[in-house]
């Protein structure tokens, strides 16, 4: 962090601006909007500055800069094209421990001006620490389009009602829910329509409704699919929900980048299951969900991929339903879809595969046997979850039931993440491929797997993949599969 972002109150504080040109005029406008007691030092003034001076908005010291002008100053800006003068202003301000900004010269700044989105009293500031002003401007333009102009009015009303809400609703959690509902509901719509009186009436009604609910401590459960790993694949609704959670129960498969998006003051509890390491029994997770929800908390069950695709999401919802806990589901991109797409492997293709089947290689003991004859038929793709441990059995069963031993396969380790690795070979080599792949891994069986060489795009350019594939193919031994892609 090159600069600590702070919002500084300038109302009635002495600010010195050295320079009277167009750039200085822009800075002066910003400082005056913030209420600064502004003094401008310059031989001449830009026409806009001249008009402001005539209105008495600031003091003008006509002439050149003198160090005694810094006496009692809180902040100084230099907006001149005289580098020597700018250096002397910076040095003297630093000596006096006064914040200084020299326009367009980061090396002479102890304070910088960010790009600002003004929805007063809501303010958003963006900075690249002076390294890329154009990128900062582009980000500001994007955010300008996302932040409605009525945000300021909402914040003003919320400020007037904050103390009343605090007195009416006992707990911090209840108040947070109240405002989340208001800012995302009918109150926000009324403000956006300019119906400010009706908006305040809506807040009064919402307080009355929430007071009636205070006697109930019933929480809720939200089942959220986190996707296969890339935080960009988390859905917008999933992001909104984890930002509203009181507690998040997450699996090992949820990436650290996604966990960073969880609201800072939410409790995060790992309830993951992983072969060869500490795991939390499903019964313990179920009991934890019920206990936390009965405490009145909003519980988010965050699962890698999609919660209804081999994620035991249905089982957890059954437990919630039996306990009378309200619930909802936010789907996620499942590993087969995400990982195969990032590996450049289409799960269906007119020339190679007319269907795709999702199966798990980790079945319950004494459970139903997979329909191996059906799975061994050609012209279809098998996407196999949790198949690493039983890869040898999967290969043997498919071959013995008629699938050609030379059928192309791919093992996608850490799919969609920066460390993604794709290994390709044939069905007879599946066990070795699985042993070499990083975890978690998805197995893809079918002719579409060979398209990885042509369609790989993630992590490296397609040409790089092609060259690497050719090199590894030339050195590949009869008993050793090729590592085709290291993303």
Secondary structure, DSSP 8 states (H G I E B T S, - for coil): --S-------TT-EEEEE--SHHHHHHHHHHHHTT-EEEEEESS--HHHHHHHHTTSSEEEES---GGGGTT-SEEEE--S-HHHHHHHHHHHHHTT-EEEETT-GGG-SS---EEEEETTEEEEE--TTS-HHHHHHHHHHHHHHS-TTHHHHHHHHHHHHHHHHHH--SHHHHHHHHHHHHTSHHHHHHHTT-HHHHHHHHHHHHHHHHHHTT----EEEEEE-BSS-GGGS-HHHHHHHTS-SEEEE-TTS-HHHHTTS-TTSEEEE----TTS----HHHHHHHHHHHHHTT-EEEEEESB-TTSSS-HHHHHHHHHHTT-EEEEE----HHHHHHHHTT--S-BTTTBS-EEEEES---TT-----HHHHT-SS-EEEEES-STTHHHHHHHHHHTT--TT-EEEEEETTTSTT-EEEEEEGGGHHHHHHHS-SSEEEEESGGGGGHHHH--SSS-HHHHHHHHHHHHHH--TT--EEEEE-
